[in-house]
Amino acid sequence: MKKGKVYLIGAGPGDLGLITVRGLDLIKSCDIIIYDYLANPRLLDFVKPGAEIIYVGKKGGDHTLPQDKINELLVRKAAEGKNIARLKGGDPYVFGRGGEEAEELIEAGLAFEVVPGVTSGVAGPAYAGIPVTHRSATSSLAFITGHEDPDKEESSLQWDKIATGVGTLVFYMGVKNLPMITANLIRHGRSPQTPVALVRWGTTPQQQTWVGTLETISAIAEREKVAPPTLIVVGEVVNFREKLNWFENRPLFGRRIIVTRARAQASDFSQKLEELGASVHEFPTIETKDPESWAPFDAAMARCGTYDWLIFTSVNGVGYLLKRLKETGRDIRDLAGPRICAIGKKTAEAAEAVGMRVTLVPEEFRAEGILEVIGDVKGKKVLIPRALEAREILPEELTKRGALVDVVPAYRTMRPAGKKEEMLKLIREGGLDMVTFTSSSTVTNFTAMFEPSELPDVIKNLTAASIGPITTETALKAGFTVSAMPKVYTIDALIGSIVEFYERQKS
Ligand code: SAH
């Protein structure tokens, strides 16, 4: 039997984007993914369907699976002919025991490859505003394990050489031994005034940084209860943080925001919030599915040429229309005839992206807006493919003005089985700051996820951001405090209003 290959892959320091192209390609193609505590679990979203995912832990020493068992697992699975992505935080060969795993594989006659990663000891400081080398401050750099047992008689570290012989010192796994480390450095000749930074969960939205000196940092760490995973950075380079702290200075850094949109639409919104520094918790409250029956939709499509207007009220409407056209052997050429109207810029963009020419995009991003701009519709035939359960105002008003309106369900919205318990726990612990509502139905669906007895806690602990007046009204009625709402009802403007809210709060 053909034997599998093991890829020892550096997953990077935490920020999803800091994995290599090679590493991500392998995650996408391997049969088995074996990952550690420090590898960003969101990398698992990229595995191929059917891939086996195994967590082997390693949280501050209490190994979910001991190293020899991990080695055994790698050998066994590879011998079965499976290709394995062995994902390790940072770089696999920097305090990652990657070398040991590689040795085991060689011994077992198995092929392996190393995909280096961005090590946390460089990236964590960088995201904390600290360049590990700088011409004006240091010309050498050491990565050091801080894991040594403090009671060990003979240290394997040559403290006298480390203390004064190297410019920047980066200690991994050292936060518990911080008093021992700083004492050793001072005793062996490093100035007590040498700046020191502690970087916890570097490159992630949870990143925290503390700065002191060799003399003061231990007390700071104790007071602040600094726990792993934390890097200790010693050296003059720490001073650059004052100038170069780009990551923590982003406008939404440290803000923990719930995104309630439907799964498919959430990522763009979430990504934009994350780019501004927010820690985003996606809590999909609606999920879209095919309508119970496609018959009305198919019938409407068959006579598409007879309509004067085709109105899309959402990106989903466009998406499901295309999906169904494809399923029934049609394509957008079958939409010849009606002019196309799209409510909201995003909807128009979605239609235009697939080659439809959109004649009308109402400036007002609500269904009401369309009535102001569509002109005379008397006797005109209008087709609206949309969610089964949507507000009736648009078809009703068009009908009142003499239009012949066909509303055909193109999809249904449903409540997904969510991760409610986990979210509720976080909310109660004060671990989340804001909930975002992008439509009235997101408010209704969000509140419906909780028991009536749980709701007061949810409402008390979260402030809300709402996309527009109707959504705000629904949120206020539900009891939320709405602290951010944009003037135009787009996601970008909503994000702008969230940034403004937090800026106001700061000042
Ligand atoms: N191979 C990893 C290091 C594993 S040792 C790498 O190259 O980064 C584990 C130690 O790495 C932790 O105790 C901590 O000191 C450090 N570490 C890893 N990821 C970190 C992060 N995101 N923020 C701060 N320290 C981190």
Boltz pocket constraint, residues with backbone or C-beta under 6 A from the ligand:
constraints:
  - pocket:
      binder: B
      contacts: [[A, 12], [A, 13], [A, 14], [A, 38], [A, 88], [A, 89], [A, 90], [A, 91], [A, 92], [A, 93], [A, 94], [A, 95], [A, 96], [A, 118], [A, 119], [A, 120], [A, 121], [A, 124], [A, 171], [A, 172], [A, 173], [A, 174], [A, 199], [A, 200], [A, 201], [A, 202], [A, 203], [A, 204], [A, 228], [A, 229], [A, 230], [A, 231]]
      max_distance: 6.0
